[in-house]
Amino acid sequence: MEEFKIRENMEPLTSVAVSTSLTEAQNLANQVTGVFVVVDAENHPHALLRDEYLSILTADQNRTLGELLDRFPGLLSVDIEVQQLSTQDLTDFSQLLATTKAPGIAVLENNEAVGVLTRGAIARALPFTSLTQVANVRSAVVVDGCIFICRKCREPFPRRRPRQCDTAPLCPRNLTHGQMEPMKK
């Protein structure tokens, strides 16, 4: 694997104060595509949110993001001084992202969020053999799985199943393609 340099792989983000109402945050999300960082008064990040996550909290429109912090995924972060990540670091982060359901990893500089490493950027950087799937999110047990592929897609992509090696998944891109085939190693 080539070196995974944090600065070259991070995406921009928008900081939002914890005093912001959910409605205001949704309006901001519609204006800028991507990920938010919720910060407190001392500019310390508390949560990283994707814009679509805000839209599922429809019953809490008048509440502030600070009041909803306990409902958001835990914050995962890496300091920009690290500069680059190894394959093992990326594997660990991908497992943490799957376990916590966090949308990405906040990149911090002087305790201020300056960017985000998305799930996609991490997955693209990992060799396929390093990708795992979490079988039981609550206990964070990571298991190796069987690899399936849809041969009907123009650009087939492999998909890993945790335990059900005897049951092939349906093609996630096009359900009319039917079941995927086991991929030969």
PyMOL commands that set and color helices and strands:
alter all, ss='L'
color gray80, all
select helices_A, chain A and resi 6-9+22-31+51-55+58-60+69-71+80-82+87-100+119-125+128-130+175-177
alter helices_A, ss='H'
color red, helices_A
select strands_A, chain A and resi 4-5+14-17+35-39+45-50+77-79+84-85+104-109+112-118+133-136+141-143+146-149+158-161+181-182
alter strands_A, ss='S'
color yellow, strands_A
deselect
rebuild
show_as cartoon
